[in-house]
Amino acid sequence: MSALPLNIAAVTPPAAAPANRLGRVIAVSGAKVVGLLERDAKADLAQPQRGPHIGELIKIVTDESTVFGFVTGISVEHPLQRDRELRRVELELVGEIDHRAGDNAPFQRGVSNFPALDDVMARASSEDLRRVFTRPVDSSQRSARIGALHQDHSIPAEIMPTELLGKHFAVLGTTGAGKSCAIVRILRALLSQHANAHIVILDPHNEYAAAFKDQAEIVTPADLELPYWLLNFEELREMVIGTGSPQPDADAVLLNQVVTQAKRNMVKDAEAAMQITIDTPVPYRLSDIAKIIDGILGKLDRPADMAAYHLIRERFAHMQADRRLAFMFPGGGGNSALQGLVTRDNMAKILGRLFRVPVGGKPVTVLDTSGVPAEILNVVVSLLCRMSFDFALWSEQKAPVLLVCEEAHRYAPADTKAGFEPTKRALSRIAKEGRKYGVSLCLISRRQSELDTTVLSQCSTIFALRMTSQKDQEFLAAALPESSLGLMSELPSLRNGQAIAVGEGVPLPTRIDFDRLAEAHQPHSRTAPFASAWQQDQLGAADLGDIVKRWRHQV
C-alpha cells in the first residue's frame, strides 16, 4: 500500500459517482477489501468528510451487482500532513444484490461477484439497509421485530423464527448487560406470531414470572410435581447413592435390582412386567422398596451386602422425610419410615402442565428452580431436559418445544470434572438431535468461556451482549464464523440493551438495539437493594425467631 501516489487522497469523484460516495477499492483478498477514502478537492482540508465507523455497512458498486461489507478497520497514513494523508478503510464482505436478477432482486448472503480495483465504495442508504436487513412483506417466512439497527434506528432488527428455533440459539454477556431483558424481548416477539407455542423456561433466579405473568404457567417448588418414579437410573443413583459410598458401583447394582422389582410389582401382566427396566417411567410404591429389601435381608448372611441394602432403604426414607423434596416424595410429612403412599399414574397430567398441552392461552411454562435444594438441582434439570426431548420425540413433532436454559454453564460446563454428567448429556442430545424431533434449545450464560464448546457450537444464532473479559471474547470468537469476527471488537463498548447478533436466525450479522420492554413485561431483578436497605435498621431481635422458623421448615 505504501507505493500508492500520495496525492490520490485529493482525487475529485467523477460526476457519475453515486450518492454517499466514500472512495474506491484499492485491494481485494478473498472476502477482505481495502478501500481508499476520497475527499472533495473543494473541501476544507482542516475539516475532511466524516468517514465510516466500525461496524457500519458499506456498499461497493460493481458491473453486475452491489456488494455489501462491514467496516472492520479504519486508519490514516501521514496523519500529521493533511495534504498528504491517506485514509483507508477495511471491509469484510457479507453478501450482495445481483442486478442480473432484476430491479427487485433480493439480498443474498455470500459473494459471487467480487469487487475489482477502482470499484466505487459508498455508504449504504436507508433503502439499502431495508433491503438487506428485512424480508419482503410477501415472504413465506414471516420475521419478528426485536429492536432496531444501531446504524439506522428507522430500520427494524428482526429475527427469523424458523431458522432461529430450528438450529438453536444463545444469549451471552456479562452480568448486568441485559441478558434477561433480551431473552424476554426475543420470546415476546416469537409469541406475538405464535400464540400456540410451547416454551419452557428453567428459571434459577425467579426472574421471568413477572415478565410473562399474563402468558405463563408459573411452577414453583410449592406446586411442582416431579414424582420420584420419573427418575432414570443415573438420576436415581445420584440422589440415593451419590459419591459418598465406599463402593458406589456395587451399591448401584443393588439399587437397580430393588427398584426394577418394585416397578414390576405394579404390573399384573407377567409378560409386560418383564419388559420394564429401571429407566421405564412407571410408578412404584416406596413401601415395596422396604418389603423387597426386608425379604432380601432375611436371606443374607454377609454383613457387607446387608449394609448396602440398609443404606438404600435409609436414603429413601430420608428423602421422603425432607420437606424440600415434597415435589418428588409427596406426603412424607417428616416420617422417617417408608410410607405406603397412594401411587398415582399422573404422568399425562404432569406433561400437560409442563409442556402446555393444551396451551389454554398460556404458551409459556416458567419453572422456578430457586427453591430446589442445591444438591439435587442438577438432577432436577437433567430430568426436565430429558423429559423435554422425550416428549418432543414421542409427540412426533406435533408440539415442538423450546427449552430456555438460564445459567447454562452450570449444567453443561467445559470442565469434564464439573457438573452432573447426565444433565450435560441431556443438553448435548437436544443440541445435536433436537431439531430433528421438535425440541429447540436456548442457552443463556454470563460465563461463556466455562460453557461446553460442543453444546454452544450447535447454536447457529448468537446474541452477544457486552463482554469485558478477554477470555470470553476469545472463546466466543472461536465459535463464530469468520465473517462475524470484525463485529466482535465492539463487544466491550456495547451499552446495556445492545447486542451483536450473528447467525442464521438474523438476516445478517449486525449490532442491534433491543426495543425497550414495557414496565409490566420486565424481568424481576434479583439484585439486593444494599444502598437503600442500609439506610435504616429494618430487622430487630424479634424478627430472628421468624427467620429461624422459616429456615428450619423451608417455608
N, C-alpha and C positions, 0 to 999 in steps of 0.2 A: 504493500500500500504506500510505502514511503516514496516510491518512484513517480507517483502521480504529480502532474504540474501543480504548483502551489496556487496559481491564480484561478483554479477551477471553481473555487468556492463562490466566486462572484459572477458566475455564468447567469445570464438572464434567461428565464424559462421561455420557451417558444410560445408563440401566440396560441397554438393549438393545445397548450397544456390544460389538463383537467382542473376543475376546481379543487382547492385544498392541496395543490401540488406541494410536495416536500422536497423531492430531489430525484435521483436516478440510481439505478443499480450499478455497482462497480465490482461486485464479486458474488459468485454463486458456487456453493459447495454443498451438494445434496439438498437437504431441507433448510440449510442456513444461507442467509442472504445478507450481504453488506451493502448499505446504500450511502451515498454522499448527499448530505442535506445542502440545498441550494438557498441562496439569499438573493432577493431582488436587488439588482445593481443600484436602484434608486433609493433603497432603504438606508436609513442611518446606520452606519457600522457600529455605533455605540449601543444601538437597540435592535439587534437582529430578530428575525422572526422566531417566535417561540417554537421550539422543536417538540417532537413527540415525547411521551413519558413511558416509563417501564410498564409493560402490560397492555399498552394501547394497541388496538387492531389497526394495521396499515394495509392498504391495498396496492397491488402492483398491476398495472395495465399492460397486458401482452397482446400479441396479434390475435390470439384465439380465445383468450379468457381473462378474467380478473382473478388474480391470486391474492390470498389473504395470509398475513402472518402477524404474530405478536412481537412487540419490541422486547428484546431480552437484554440489550445493552446500548448505551449511548456514550460517545467520547468526543473529545476535542483535541486535535493536534495543533501545536503552536498557539496555546491559549493566550499568551502574552502579546501576540502580534495580531491584532484584529484584522488587518488587511490580508494576512496570510493564513489565518486559521482554517482548518478543515474540520467540519463537524460530521461525524459518522454515526450511523445507526445500524444495529444488528437485529435481524429478524429470524424467527423460527416459523417456517411455513406450516399452515394447518389445513388449508383447503382452497377450493376455487369455485367459480361460477363459469361454466363453459358456454361461451356465446354461440357456439355452433348448434346448441340445442334450442335456440330461440330466445326471444326477449325475456320470457318468464322462466328461464332455466333456474332450477333450484341450486342452492349451495350444497356442495358435496365435500365431505372430509377427504383428505388426501389430495395430492397434486399430480396431474398427468402432463400438464404443460408448464414446464419450469420457465422462470423468467430468463431473459437474455440480458447481456450488458446494455446499459443505457435505457432499459425499460423504465417507464415513469412510475415513481412512488408517490402516493397521495394519502391523505387522511381519509379514513372510512367515514362516509356521510351517515346520517341517521337512517336513511333508506337502506344503505349497505348493511348497517348493523341489524336492521329489522329483518332483512332477507337472510342473514347469516344465523341469527340467534332465535328466530321464531319460525314456527311451522306455518304453512299456508292454512287458511281457515277451512278449506275443503279437505284437509289432510284426513286420512282414515284413522290416524292415531292422534288423539287429542293430547295436548300438552297442558300443564297446570302451572300457574304462576306462583313463585315463592318469593320474588323480590324484584330488584331492578339491576341492570348492568351498572357497574361502577363507572364505566366510561361514559355512559349516557343514560340518565335516570328515566328518560322517556321510553326506553326500550325495556320490556319485561324480561326478567330472568325466569326461565321455565324449566320444568323437568318433564321427562317423557316417561309416564308410568310403566309402560310395558317393558322398556329397556331398564328402567331403574329397578323394578321389582324382579324381573326375570333373571338378573345376574347379580343380585345383592348390592348393598351399598354401605358406606361407613361415614360417620360423622366424628371427626377427630379435632382435638385442640386442647390448649392448656386450660387449667382451672379458671373459671370466670370469663372465658372468651365468648360464651353464649351458646354452648352446645345444646342445652335443654331447650332453649327458645328456638334454635334452628330445627331440631327434630320435631317440635310441635308445629312449626310453620310448614315443614315438609308433609307431615302426616295430615294436617288440616287441608292442605292443597289436594292431597290424594282423596280425602273423604269428601271434598266438595264435588267430586265427579263420581265417586264410588260409594254410595250410601249403604251398600250391602257388603262391605269389606269385612275381613276377619283379621284383626290386628291384636296381637298380644304383646304387652309391654312389661318386661321384667324391671320393676322399679325399686331399687335397693335403698333409695333415699326419700320415698314418699313425696315425689315432686309432681307427678303427672296427673294425679287425681284432680287437682284444681284446674288443670288445663283442659281436661276432657270430661268434666263432670256432666255435661249435657249429652254426651255421646258414648259414655263408657260405663261398663260394669266394673265397679270398684271392688276388688277382692283383697281382703286383709287377713292376717293370721287368725283373727277372731271368727271369720266366717269361711275361711278356706277349707276345702275338703280335698285331701290327697291321701286316701287310705293307704296304710302300710302294705296292703297286698298288691298295690300297683308297682312297688319297687322291684327292679330286676335283681339278679344275683349280686352284681358288683355293688349296687347301691345299698342293698341289704347287708352285705358283708362290711361295708364301710361303717354303717350305723351300729351293727351288733358286735363285730369283732374289732374293727379299727386297726390301729398299728401297735396297740399295747400288749397284744398277746405274744407269749414267747414262741408259739407255734401257729402262726396265723393260717398257714396253708392247710394244716391238719384240721384246725377248727372250722375252716371254710367247708371242708368235705362233710363234716358232721352237720353243719348248718344247712347245707344243700339237702342232705338226707332227710332232716327233720321237716323242713318247710315244704319240700316236694310231697312228702307223705301227708302233711296237713292239708295241702291243696287237693290231693287226690281223694281224701276222705269226704270232701264236699260233693263229689260227683258219684252218682248212683250207678251209672253205666260203667262197668269194669273196663270195657274196651276203650271208651273215651277217657277214662281216668289214666290209663297207661300212656296216653299221648300228651299228658300235662307234664311240663317241666317247671323248674323253679322260676323261669322267666315268663311263664304264661300268666297274664294278668287276670287271675280269677281269685275270688275271696277265699279266705280260710280263717278258722277260729283260733284265737290265741289260746283258748282253753285246750285245743287239740295239741298245741305245741307242748304244753305241760304234760298232757296224758302220754304223748309219744315218748317224751324224754323219760318220764317215770317208768314206762314199760321197758325202755332200753336199759335204764339204770338197774332195774330188777334182775337183769340177765348178765350184768357186767361184774367182773371181779378185779378189773385193773384200775387202780386209783387214777392213773393219768387220764384215761378216757372219761372217767366219772367227772373229773374236774372240768373238762371241756364242755360236757353237757350241762353241768351246773352253771358255767359261765354264760352259755347261750340262754338258759331259762331266766337267770337273774337279769341279764341285759334286757330281754324283752319286758320283764316286769318293771325294770327301772324306766324304760322309755314310755311305757303305758302310764306310769305314775307322774311323769313330767308334764306339768301344765303347759309348758311351752310347746309340746308336741301333740296337743289336743287335736290339731287338724289332721294328724296321721293316726292317732290312737284315741278315738273319741270315747268318752265315758270312763276314762281311767280313774278320775276322782281322787287321786292320791293314794290308792290302794297299792300295796307292794306285791300282792299276788296276782297272777294272771287271771283275768275275769272271763267268764263265759258270755261275752257280749253278743248281742244280736248282730250278725254279719249280713249286711245287705249288698246285693249286687247293683250298685247305683252308678256304674261306670258311664252309662249313656248320659245320665243327668250331669255328671261331672264334666264330661266332654262338651256337652251342650252349653254349659255356663262358661267354661274356659275359652272355647273357640266360637262363641256366639252363634249357636245353631238352635233355633232360628235367630236371626240378627235382632229382630224386635226393636229397631230404632237405635240400638247401641252396638255399633260395629267394633268397638274397642274394648279390650279387657285390660285393666291396669292391675297387675299383681304386685301389691305392696309387700315386698320381702324384708322390709326394715325390721320387722318383729320376729323374723325367723332366727333361731339360735345360730350363732356364727359357726359352730362346729358341724352343723348339718346343712348349712346354706348351699354348699356345693352339691350335695346330694339332691336337694330340692330342685336346684336349677338343672341338674342333669336329668331328673325325672321330667321336668317341664319341657326341656328341649327334645328329649326322646319322644315324649307324647306328641309334640308338635309335628315331628317328622312322621311318626306312625299314623297320626290322624290324617295328614295330607296323603300319605301313601294309600291307606285303606278307603279313603273317601274318593279316590280315583279322580283327583283334580276338580271335583265339583265344588269344593270350598277351599280355595287356595288361602294359605295363612302367611301373614307377615309377622315374624318374631323379632321384636326390638330388644336387644340385649345391652342394657346400660352397664358401665364398668366392665366391658368385655375382657380387659386384660386380667381380671380376677379369674375368669373361668377358662380362658384359652391363653395361658401365659407362654412366652417364648422359652422360659426356663423349664426344661423337662422334669426337674425335680419339684417344681412348684405346682400348686393347684391339685385338682382331682381329675385323674386321667379319664374316667368315663364322661365327665362333663365336657372336657376338651374334645373327646372323640365324638360326642353327640353334636357339638357345634361344627366340628370339621365335616361330619357327614352331611349336615344341612348345607354347608358352604360348597361342598363338592357335588352333591347329588340333588339338593333340594329343588332346583329349578325344574328338574325332570318330573317331579312328583307333585309340585304345587306348594312348596314352602320357601319363602324368601327370608333373607336374614339382613338385619340392620345392626351393625356394630357401632357402639358409642364408647369412646375411650379418651382419657386425658393422659394416658401413658402409652402412646402408640409404640414406642420402642420396646415395651415389655410385652407387646401383643404377638402371638404366634404368627409368623410370616405366612405359613401355609393357609391359615384361615383368612388373613387380610388379603392375600393375593387373589382370592376368589371374588372379592368385591370389585366389580367393574366400574363403580362410580364412587368417588370420594369427595366429601365436602370437608376441606381442611381449613379450620379456623386458626386464630393466632397461635403461633408456636415460637417460643423464645429459645428453647433448648436446641443446641446444635445437633445433639444426638438424635432427637426426634425428627428434625428436618432431614438429616441424612438417611434415617430409616425410611421415612416417607418417600424421599426421592428415589430410593431403590425399588419401591413398589409401584412407581408411576411410569407411564410411557414417556419416552424421551421428549416428545413434543410439548410436554407439560412442565418440563424442568425449569424453563425460564420464569414461569409464574411463581415457582417456589421461593424465589428470592424475596417475594413480597410478604411471606408469612409473618416475620417478626413485626412488621409495621401495620398489620391489619387492626382495625378498630373492632370493638365488640359489635357483633351482628354482621360482620363481613366474613366472607369465605372465598377460598379458591375452589371452584367446582370443576372437577375433571372427570372424564369417563363417558360411558355410553348412555347414561341417564340424562345427560345435558347435551344441547346441540353442539357445544364447543367449549373447550377449557377456557375459563374466564374468571375474573374477580366479580363477585356479586355482593349486593347489599340486601340482606333479607328484609322483607316487609315487617314492620313493627306489629307485634301481636296486640290485640285488644286486651285491656286490663283483665277481663274475665277469662281470657284464654292463656294467660301467662302461667308457666310452671311455678310451683311454690319453692322459693329459695330456702335452703336449709341452713344458711349461714347464721350462726348465733349472733344476736344484737349486742355485742360486747360493749360498745361505747355507751348505748342508752341504758343497758342493764346495770352498768357500773356507776351510773349516776346516783343510784339510791339503793339502800339495803332492802331487798324485796322479800327475803326469807328470814324467818325467825326460828327460835328453838322449837316452837310448837309445830312448825311445818315438817321437821325432821321425822317425826313419828309417821306421818302420812307417806313420806318418801320411802321410808324403810318398808312400810306395808306394801306399797305398790311394787317395790323392788323384789321383795320376797315372793309375792304372789303373782308376779309377772303380769300385772293388770295395767 
